[in-house]
């Protein structure tokens, strides 16, 4: 083999190496998943370390997906605007109160009871009794019982009106555009499908908070593509249908569920459907922890934090 042939082979090998590196980079880092071709924002930051606390004293959009066991509660803050979507079970309410108070939160501009199930509105009476509330959104009907009557009693005591939202309602949240995407009337059978669903858009990023909405209601409307999806019904197979996922195309999916819960949620089939979208999944049940998301409108930062507000065994240290 002469020198010219060797040089030609070396050049060919160098080109091949560059091609392989470029291909691997695009598959792993740009796609975010080896079986997903969807590009994600390379400036997004997913922290691998576990953090011990949160700090809401910033001008970013803050979303805290709180661990409340087999229940649901999400806190949203942008500058001086605050919202709490659901407040877990009855036993979780006081933990949520203590935690938010420890962060200097004394007023909630909005509280949302997505539907009447205890694992969503059970702790809301504690919230109403302990915070100044601007507006209280509650789903349009459900199974009447102690949880609803506790809410009604607390609301009357604080002279707080209950507002039933409608699809298309806009919520004033500063630079964050919030809109009600679903708010069906209770059909007398399944109050999950009466869940209030809220979409938030800040800058170029879009968020969708699903409550316990199931596939029958998912199919009744068109959905925007979103960056962040709060999965419906704790990752149940009754929600997050393939047709729905094909529309929303989430990049990050958060699932609120209790560790070793008796319902075996999140459901394996539902998780498989979500995984196939290429989305990164964050589950509160795995480490009994919460997830703190911040965004400047372009980039997203996600941290796992050791905040356990489960009233059935959670340890609150504030």
N, C-alpha and C positions, 0 to 999 in steps of 0.2 A: 504493500500500500504506500503510494507516494505522498509527499507532504501536502499537495493540493487536495488530494482525496481526504486526508485526515482533517484538514482545515474545514472542508465542506461538511464532513460528518459532525465536527464539533459545533459548527454554526447551526446545523439542523437539530442537534441535541439541545442546544441552548434555546432555540425557538420552541421546541417541544416542552422544555421545562417551564418556560414563561407561560405557555398556553395552559399547562396543567395547574400552575399556581393561580392563574387568573380564573380558571374555571372553578377551582376549589373555593377561592375567595367569594365568588359570586354565589355559589351554592350555599355556603355555610354562613357567611357574614351578611350578605345583602338579603338573601332569602330568609334567613333566620331559622331555617329548617331544611334538612337535606332533601325532603320530599315536597317542598313548597317553593313555587316560583315567585310568590308575591314579595315585592320589595318593601322593606320597612325603613323608617328613618334611622340612618346610621348614628345620629346624635342622641337617640333615645338611650337611656342608661338603666339597665336592669342589674341592681346590686346583688351580688352573691352572698354578701355578709348579712348577718342578722343584726338589726338595730334594736336598741332598748327603749327608744322614746321618739316622739315626734315634736316638731316645732312649727306651729301655724303662723308665726310672726314673719310673714313674707308676703310679697305681692303676687305670688303664683296662684293658680288654681290648685287647691288641696282637696283630695278625696281620700277618706280613710274608710276602708272596708274592714269593719270591726269584727273580731271574733267574739261571738255571743253564743257559742255552742250551736245546737241545731236550731238556729234562728237567723234573723237578718237585721242588720242595722248599718247604715252608711251615712257618714258625716261629710258634708261638702262645705268648703269655705273659699271665698274669693274676696280678698281685701276685707271690707267691713260687712260682707254679706255671708249669711250662714243658713244651712238647711240640714235637717235630719230626716232621712228616709227610713222609716220604721225604727223600732226600739226594742227588738228582741222579745223574749218571753217575760212574764211577770217578774221573774227573779232577776232579770238582767237590768231592769230600769234604773235601780239605784246605782249600780256600777257605772252605767253610762253617764248618769248625772254627776257622780263624783269625778269621773275622768274628764268630762268636758269642763267642769268647774275648775279643775286643776290646771287647765290650759287657758284659763281666763275667759272662757265662754260663759256669759251670763244671759245673753239674749239669742234666741233662734228666730231668724226672720221667717222661716218656713219650717213646718213639720208636715210630714206626709205619712199617712197610714195607707199603705198600698192596697190592703184588703183586710178583712176582719179576723183572720187567723191569729191565734194567740202568739205564735212565734214571730209575728210582725208587729202587732199592736199591743201586746201584753204589757210592755214597759212604757207605753206612751203616756199613761196617766201620771207616772212619776215625772216624766219630762214636763208635762203641762203644769204640775204642781210646783216645779222648782225653777222654771225659766220664764222670762218674759217672752211671749210668743207673738210674732207678727201675724201669721196666717196659718190656719190649720186645714190642710187638704185631707179628705177622707173619701174612700171609694164609695161608689153609688150602691149601697146596700150589701147585705151579707147575713150570715146566721147570727141572730141576736142572742147574746149571752152575757156572762159576767164581764168579759173583756170590753164589749161595746158599752155596757152600762157604766163601767168604771171610767171610760173615756168621756161619756156624756156627763157624768157627775163632775169630773174634774174640769171639764170645759165650762159648765154652768157656773161653777164656783169662781172661775177666773174671768167670767164674762167673755169667753172666747168662742166666737162663732165657728161652726163647722161648715166648710166650703166643699161642695161636691164639684170636682173639676170636670171640664169637658174637653174632648179632643180638639186640639188647636189652641187651647189657652196658652198664653205667653206668661212667663214668670219673670219678674224684674230681678235680675241678678247681676247688675252692673254690665261689664263687658262680656259676660257669659250669657249666651242666648239659650234660654230654657223654654221648652215647649212640652205640653202634654200630648203624648202619642197614642195612648190607649186609656180608656176610662169607661168601659161598658157597664151597663146596669146589671146588677145581680140577677141571674136567671132563675133563682130559687133552688139551684142544684149545686153549682160549683163556683164558690166565690173567688177561686184563683183567677178565673177568667174575667172577674170584675177588677183585677189589679190595675192600679194607676201606674202607667209607664211614662217615664220622663226622659227626654233627650236633652243633652247639654252640648253646646258647641262653643268652644273657646279658641280663638285663632283659627288654625287649620285643622284642629283635632275635634273629633266628635265622640260623645259618650252616650251609652244607652243603659238605663236602669230598669230592669224588667219586672220587678216584684215576683209574683208566682204565675205570671201569664203562661198559658199552655197553648199547644199547637193549634187548637181550634180558633183561638183569637189571633194568634200569629198570622194565620192564613187569611184573615179578613182585611188586611191592609198592606200597603207597600212600605218597605223600610229603607232608610238610607244606609249607605255604607258607614261603618263606625270604626274608630280606632280601638275603643274600649267598650267591652260588653260585660255588664253584670248579669250573669246567666240566670235565666228564669227558673224558679222553683228549686233552688239549691242543686241544680244540675240533674234534675229528674228527667227520665226518658219521656215524660209527658210534655216537655218543653224543648226548645232549641232544635226544632225540626230541621231536616236537611234543606227544605225550601227556604226557611227563615235564614239559616246560615249562609245559603247561597246569595242572599240579598245583602246581609249586613257585613259579611266578609271581615270579621274582627281581627285585629292584630293581637290584642290582649284580652283574655277572658278571666273574670274573677268569679269564683264559686264560693258561696257561704254555706258551710255545712259543719256539723258537729263531729268530732272525732269518734269513730266506732259507733255512729248513730244506728238506731234500730231499723231505720228505713233503708240502710245501705246506700245512702246518697253521698257523693254524686253517683249516678248510674253509669255503669260501664259503657253501655251502648251510646249514651249521650256524650260521654267523654271521647269516645272514638270518633263520633261525628265532628266534634269540635277540633280534635287533634288533626283530622284530615284537612281542615281549613288552613293548617299551618300556624294557627294562633298559639301564642304562649299562654299557658294556663296557670293560674295562681289559686290555690285551694287553702282556705282557712283551716280546714280540718287536719291537714297533714302534721303541722307542728303546733296546733292550737294557737295560732298567731294571726295578727292583723296585717293588712297591706296598706302602705301609705304611698299614694301617687301624687306627684306634683308636676305641673306643666306651665311653661311660660307662653303657651299658645302654639308653639312650634315643636318643642322637644318634650319628651315625657321621661320622668324619672320614677322608678318604682323600687320601694324598699320593703322588705319583710320586717315587721317590728314585733317585739315580745309584749304585746298588749292583749291580755286575756280578760274579757269582760263577761265571761259566762257566769251567770248567777248560780249555776249548779256545779260549783267546784272551781271556778276561775279565781285566780289570786290577783287582787287589785292592790297595787302599791303606789300610792300617789302622795 
